Amino acid sequence: VLQSLEGKVTIFREEGPAATGTLQDLSADGFGGIITSDTHLESGRDYPCYLEIGFLPPISATVEVRFIGLQGQKNHQRFGATFRSINIDDRQCVEKTIVDIQRQIIRKGIKSEE
């Protein structure tokens, strides 16, 4: 069971080095994160990517970057992306991860009320 949503994101670009960063949030439709490499993405474009979450096998998908904004003084990019193409096994892995995180939140909420 995951303790938190700790993950890495690699987004591959045709025209240069891959963008790498951290995964900040995850839903059945997509994810958000912060690009920590000095690589810029374009909103509205599709990119192949890998998500690495905890000890799970890497998740491979094609995503559309929907949002880009600056994060903090280091000019890191905050981004949001939606899944455009993801195989069934990887989709089930994403859904299981979301359920695991929701269970952890519920457990923490119950413990804090005691």
Z-matrix of the N, CA and C atoms (Angstrom, degrees):
N
C 1 1.457
C 2 1.523 1 108.27
N 3 1.316 2 116.36 1 135.16
C 4 1.455 3 121.76 2 -179.38
C 5 1.518 4 110.83 3 -73.12
N 6 1.319 5 116.50 4 140.08
C 7 1.457 6 121.20 5 175.39
C 8 1.528 7 111.02 6 -80.77
N 9 1.307 8 117.33 7 -30.82
C 10 1.457 9 122.22 8 177.42
C 11 1.525 10 107.31 9 -162.53
N 12 1.314 11 115.73 10 175.25
C 13 1.453 12 119.42 11 177.99
C 14 1.519 13 108.11 12 -85.24
N 15 1.308 14 115.31 13 88.08
C 16 1.457 15 121.12 14 177.50
C 17 1.515 16 106.45 15 -111.78
N 18 1.309 17 115.43 16 117.09
C 19 1.445 18 117.69 17 -178.28
C 20 1.510 19 112.49 18 -155.19
N 21 1.317 20 113.64 19 165.25
C 22 1.457 21 122.26 20 177.95
C 23 1.519 22 108.76 21 -115.23
N 24 1.321 23 115.31 22 148.28
C 25 1.456 24 122.32 23 178.95
C 26 1.521 25 108.18 24 -124.16
N 27 1.322 26 116.60 25 134.60
C 28 1.462 27 121.91 26 171.07
C 29 1.519 28 106.83 27 -126.80
N 30 1.332 29 115.95 28 120.71
C 31 1.458 30 121.42 29 179.31
C 32 1.522 31 107.07 30 -115.56
N 33 1.325 32 115.27 31 122.37
C 34 1.460 33 121.45 32 -174.57
C 35 1.526 34 110.92 33 -91.23
N 36 1.322 35 115.26 34 135.50
C 37 1.464 36 121.49 35 179.60
C 38 1.519 37 109.19 36 -116.93
N 39 1.329 38 117.64 37 144.62
C 40 1.463 39 121.24 38 177.65
C 41 1.520 40 111.67 39 -69.16
N 42 1.332 41 116.51 40 -34.79
C 43 1.455 42 121.03 41 -169.35
C 44 1.526 43 114.89 42 -97.12
N 45 1.310 44 118.25 43 21.12
C 46 1.455 45 117.93 44 178.57
C 47 1.511 46 111.97 45 164.37
N 48 1.340 47 115.72 46 -163.79
C 49 1.460 48 119.67 47 -176.33
C 50 1.529 49 112.28 48 -66.17
N 51 1.291 50 114.43 49 155.21
C 52 1.467 51 120.89 50 178.44
C 53 1.517 52 110.10 51 -67.04
N 54 1.325 53 115.79 52 149.57
C 55 1.458 54 122.20 53 173.38
C 56 1.524 55 107.21 54 -90.07
N 57 1.319 56 116.64 55 132.16
C 58 1.460 57 120.42 56 179.11
C 59 1.526 58 108.94 57 -123.51
N 60 1.317 59 115.21 58 150.80
C 61 1.448 60 118.69 59 -179.63
C 62 1.503 61 112.72 60 -173.35
N 63 1.337 62 114.95 61 -162.50
C 64 1.451 63 121.54 62 -177.73
C 65 1.527 64 110.51 63 -112.71
N 66 1.304 65 115.14 64 145.48
C 67 1.457 66 122.52 65 177.10
C 68 1.525 67 108.04 66 -84.66
N 69 1.333 68 117.07 67 128.72
C 70 1.452 69 121.43 68 -177.79
C 71 1.523 70 112.66 69 -108.82
N 72 1.329 71 117.74 70 -36.54
C 73 1.460 72 120.74 71 178.23
C 74 1.518 73 109.76 72 -149.78
N 75 1.326 74 114.64 73 160.33
C 76 1.459 75 121.23 74 -173.16
C 77 1.513 76 109.39 75 -146.60
N 78 1.330 77 115.81 76 136.65
C 79 1.463 78 121.23 77 173.32
C 80 1.518 79 107.72 78 -137.63
N 81 1.321 80 116.66 79 174.62
C 82 1.458 81 120.31 80 178.93
C 83 1.521 82 111.29 81 -65.66
N 84 1.337 83 117.15 82 -22.95
C 85 1.463 84 121.22 83 -177.58
C 86 1.521 85 114.39 84 -96.13
N 87 1.327 86 118.11 85 -16.65
C 88 1.453 87 119.43 86 -177.21
C 89 1.512 88 112.37 87 173.67
N 90 1.321 89 116.15 88 -158.89
C 91 1.458 90 121.08 89 -176.54
C 92 1.520 91 110.33 90 -157.56
N 93 1.314 92 114.98 91 167.51
C 94 1.450 93 121.65 92 176.16
C 95 1.504 94 109.59 93 -133.62
N 96 1.315 95 115.59 94 159.09
C 97 1.446 96 118.53 95 -179.33
C 98 1.508 97 111.84 96 -170.55
N 99 1.321 98 114.66 97 -169.72
C 100 1.458 99 122.33 98 178.94
C 101 1.524 100 108.16 99 -127.02
N 102 1.330 101 115.89 100 124.54
C 103 1.463 102 120.96 101 175.61
C 104 1.521 103 107.05 102 -81.70
N 105 1.324 104 116.31 103 119.52
C 106 1.462 105 121.04 104 -177.16
C 107 1.522 106 111.83 105 -101.23
N 108 1.324 107 118.38 106 -11.54
C 109 1.463 108 121.08 107 176.14
C 110 1.526 109 109.07 108 -83.01
N 111 1.299 110 116.25 109 165.57
C 112 1.464 111 121.12 110 -179.77
C 113 1.532 112 109.03 111 -87.45
N 114 1.325 113 115.32 112 57.62
C 115 1.455 114 122.45 113 -177.40
C 116 1.515 115 107.83 114 -132.31
N 117 1.303 116 116.94 115 133.36
C 118 1.458 117 120.27 116 -176.43
C 119 1.528 118 111.64 117 -107.06
N 120 1.322 119 114.80 118 143.11
C 121 1.462 120 122.83 119 178.35
C 122 1.519 121 109.05 120 -107.53
N 123 1.336 122 115.79 121 162.92
C 124 1.460 123 121.29 122 177.63
C 125 1.521 124 109.48 123 -116.46
N 126 1.319 125 115.53 124 131.79
C 127 1.461 126 121.66 125 176.75
C 128 1.527 127 109.58 126 -65.24
N 129 1.347 128 115.64 127 141.57
C 130 1.454 129 120.95 128 178.86
C 131 1.513 130 115.09 129 87.25
N 132 1.317 131 117.69 130 -1.37
C 133 1.468 132 121.37 131 179.95
C 134 1.514 133 110.96 132 -101.95
N 135 1.330 134 115.59 133 150.13
C 136 1.463 135 122.39 134 174.77
C 137 1.521 136 109.27 135 -92.87
N 138 1.340 137 115.13 136 140.01
C 139 1.458 138 121.83 137 179.07
C 140 1.527 139 109.46 138 -139.22
N 141 1.333 140 117.65 139 142.74
C 142 1.468 141 119.13 140 167.86
C 143 1.529 142 108.46 141 -74.50
N 144 1.331 143 116.04 142 146.21
C 145 1.466 144 118.40 143 -179.18
C 146 1.520 145 110.96 144 -149.29
N 147 1.344 146 114.25 145 164.74
C 148 1.465 147 123.53 146 171.84
C 149 1.517 148 107.67 147 -124.96
N 150 1.321 149 115.60 148 137.77
C 151 1.460 150 122.20 149 171.26
C 152 1.517 151 107.06 150 -113.43
N 153 1.311 152 116.47 151 132.85
C 154 1.464 153 121.86 152 174.93
C 155 1.519 154 106.85 153 -119.20
N 156 1.338 155 115.83 154 113.67
C 157 1.456 156 121.54 155 -176.05
C 158 1.521 157 108.56 156 -121.16
N 159 1.315 158 116.11 157 113.59
C 160 1.463 159 120.21 158 178.00
C 161 1.521 160 112.12 159 54.21
N 162 1.331 161 115.17 160 -131.60
C 163 1.458 162 120.68 161 -177.96
C 164 1.522 163 112.48 162 -96.92
N 165 1.318 164 117.34 163 9.05
C 166 1.462 165 121.20 164 -179.96
C 167 1.520 166 110.56 165 -72.68
N 168 1.335 167 117.23 166 155.07
C 169 1.467 168 118.51 167 173.90
C 170 1.530 169 109.42 168 -64.31
N 171 1.332 170 118.05 169 151.65
C 172 1.466 171 119.96 170 179.69
C 173 1.530 172 111.57 171 -57.35
N 174 1.316 173 115.53 172 142.02
C 175 1.460 174 122.56 173 178.37
C 176 1.521 175 107.32 174 -101.87
N 177 1.317 176 115.64 175 126.99
C 178 1.458 177 121.57 176 -178.79
C 179 1.525 178 109.18 177 -108.47
N 180 1.334 179 116.08 178 135.69
C 181 1.461 180 120.02 179 -179.34
C 182 1.522 181 109.65 180 -158.40
N 183 1.317 182 115.15 181 165.26
C 184 1.456 183 121.53 182 165.92
C 185 1.511 184 106.22 183 -106.50
N 186 1.335 185 116.37 184 131.59
C 187 1.463 186 121.19 185 -177.04
C 188 1.520 187 110.53 186 -126.30
N 189 1.327 188 114.35 187 155.09
C 190 1.456 189 120.35 188 170.12
C 191 1.517 190 107.48 189 -105.12
N 192 1.329 191 117.05 190 123.68
C 193 1.458 192 121.02 191 175.94
C 194 1.518 193 106.92 192 -74.78
N 195 1.328 194 116.37 193 121.82
C 196 1.465 195 121.62 194 -175.13
C 197 1.519 196 113.35 195 -105.70
N 198 1.324 197 116.92 196 -24.93
C 199 1.456 198 121.22 197 -176.22
C 200 1.520 199 109.44 198 -142.84
N 201 1.325 200 116.09 199 138.91
C 202 1.461 201 121.92 200 173.92
C 203 1.526 202 108.19 201 -138.69
N 204 1.305 203 115.91 202 134.15
C 205 1.465 204 120.98 203 176.23
C 206 1.510 205 109.45 204 -152.16
N 207 1.321 206 117.06 205 159.98
C 208 1.465 207 120.76 206 179.24
C 209 1.520 208 110.51 207 -80.15
N 210 1.322 209 115.80 208 146.51
C 211 1.459 210 122.64 209 -178.00
C 212 1.523 211 108.65 210 -125.56
N 213 1.301 212 117.99 211 108.11
C 214 1.458 213 121.68 212 173.01
C 215 1.519 214 114.88 213 72.75
N 216 1.324 215 114.62 214 -171.35
C 217 1.453 216 121.50 215 -175.28
C 218 1.522 217 113.76 216 -78.57
N 219 1.296 218 117.79 217 -16.04
C 220 1.467 219 120.68 218 -177.75
C 221 1.531 220 112.32 219 -84.42
N 222 1.332 221 117.09 220 2.21
C 223 1.462 222 122.80 221 -179.02
C 224 1.522 223 113.62 222 59.74
N 225 1.319 224 116.39 223 30.13
C 226 1.453 225 119.70 224 172.91
C 227 1.525 226 108.20 225 -71.25
N 228 1.314 227 116.17 226 147.57
C 229 1.454 228 120.51 227 179.14
C 230 1.517 229 111.21 228 -91.69
N 231 1.314 230 117.15 229 127.59
C 232 1.455 231 122.65 230 168.70
C 233 1.515 232 105.22 231 -90.15
N 234 1.331 233 117.52 232 138.91
C 235 1.460 234 119.53 233 -176.92
C 236 1.522 235 110.99 234 -143.69
N 237 1.301 236 115.25 235 159.21
C 238 1.453 237 123.13 236 171.78
C 239 1.521 238 107.91 237 -129.76
N 240 1.321 239 116.42 238 142.16
C 241 1.468 240 120.68 239 -177.23
C 242 1.530 241 109.91 240 -140.69
N 243 1.323 242 115.85 241 149.10
C 244 1.462 243 121.29 242 175.45
C 245 1.525 244 109.26 243 -112.23
N 246 1.330 245 114.54 244 145.69
C 247 1.461 246 119.03 245 177.18
C 248 1.526 247 109.49 246 -69.82
N 249 1.321 248 116.36 247 127.90
C 250 1.467 249 121.77 248 174.98
C 251 1.527 250 110.39 249 -102.65
N 252 1.323 251 115.81 250 -35.86
C 253 1.457 252 121.44 251 -179.98
C 254 1.529 253 107.87 252 -149.57
N 255 1.340 254 115.00 253 123.54
C 256 1.467 255 120.27 254 179.44
C 257 1.529 256 106.75 255 -150.78
N 258 1.335 257 116.90 256 134.57
C 259 1.468 258 118.19 257 -178.09
C 260 1.527 259 110.52 258 -72.87
N 261 1.302 260 116.11 259 162.54
C 262 1.468 261 122.18 260 -172.62
C 263 1.530 262 112.07 261 -61.24
N 264 1.330 263 117.62 262 -39.38
C 265 1.469 264 120.15 263 -179.73
C 266 1.530 265 111.03 264 -65.14
N 267 1.337 266 116.35 265 -42.53
C 268 1.459 267 119.45 266 178.92
C 269 1.528 268 111.14 267 -69.17
N 270 1.331 269 117.93 268 -36.90
C 271 1.472 270 120.81 269 176.91
C 272 1.530 271 109.89 270 -61.97
N 273 1.345 272 117.36 271 -43.28
C 274 1.465 273 120.83 272 178.58
C 275 1.528 274 110.87 273 -64.00
N 276 1.313 275 117.33 274 -35.17
C 277 1.466 276 121.43 275 177.46
C 278 1.536 277 109.98 276 -65.18
N 279 1.329 278 117.72 277 -42.54
C 280 1.465 279 121.99 278 176.98
C 281 1.523 280 109.81 279 -61.51
N 282 1.327 281 117.03 280 -47.17
C 283 1.466 282 120.86 281 -178.79
C 284 1.517 283 111.68 282 -63.20
N 285 1.338 284 117.57 283 -40.32
C 286 1.467 285 121.08 284 178.06
C 287 1.528 286 110.49 285 -65.02
N 288 1.313 287 116.89 286 -39.99
C 289 1.463 288 120.96 287 178.24
C 290 1.521 289 110.64 288 -61.24
N 291 1.327 290 117.10 289 -43.46
C 292 1.464 291 121.24 290 179.15
C 293 1.532 292 110.67 291 -61.97
N 294 1.321 293 117.26 292 -43.99
C 295 1.470 294 121.34 293 179.05
C 296 1.531 295 110.14 294 -62.52
N 297 1.334 296 117.08 295 -42.74
C 298 1.470 297 120.66 296 178.66
C 299 1.522 298 111.49 297 -60.37
N 300 1.320 299 116.79 298 -43.20
C 301 1.470 300 120.72 299 179.85
C 302 1.526 301 110.22 300 -66.27
N 303 1.327 302 117.39 301 -42.05
C 304 1.462 303 120.43 302 178.31
C 305 1.528 304 111.28 303 -61.01
N 306 1.327 305 117.37 304 -40.47
C 307 1.473 306 120.83 305 177.16
C 308 1.520 307 111.11 306 -61.87
N 309 1.329 308 116.41 307 -42.03
C 310 1.464 309 120.09 308 179.30
C 311 1.520 310 110.81 309 -62.74
N 312 1.322 311 116.95 310 -41.45
C 313 1.464 312 120.73 311 179.34
C 314 1.526 313 110.15 312 -63.31
N 315 1.326 314 116.83 313 -43.37
C 316 1.465 315 120.94 314 179.05
C 317 1.523 316 110.25 315 -62.51
N 318 1.342 317 117.41 316 -45.10
C 319 1.462 318 120.62 317 179.35
C 320 1.512 319 111.61 318 -61.11
N 321 1.328 320 117.56 319 -43.40
C 322 1.453 321 121.09 320 178.84
C 323 1.515 322 110.84 321 -63.89
N 324 1.329 323 117.55 322 -38.72
C 325 1.457 324 121.73 323 177.76
C 326 1.516 325 112.05 324 -64.00
N 327 1.322 326 117.04 325 -41.16
C 328 1.468 327 121.51 326 179.19
C 329 1.538 328 109.45 327 -66.88
N 330 1.330 329 117.76 328 -42.93
C 331 1.447 330 121.13 329 -179.42
C 332 1.524 331 111.49 330 -65.17
N 333 1.339 332 116.77 331 -37.56
C 334 1.465 333 118.75 332 -178.26
C 335 1.531 334 111.99 333 -71.68
N 336 1.336 335 118.60 334 -20.93
C 337 1.454 336 122.10 335 177.85
C 338 1.516 337 112.83 336 -81.54
N 339 1.338 338 117.16 337 -18.47
C 340 1.460 339 120.73 338 -177.21
C 341 1.516 340 112.02 339 -76.02
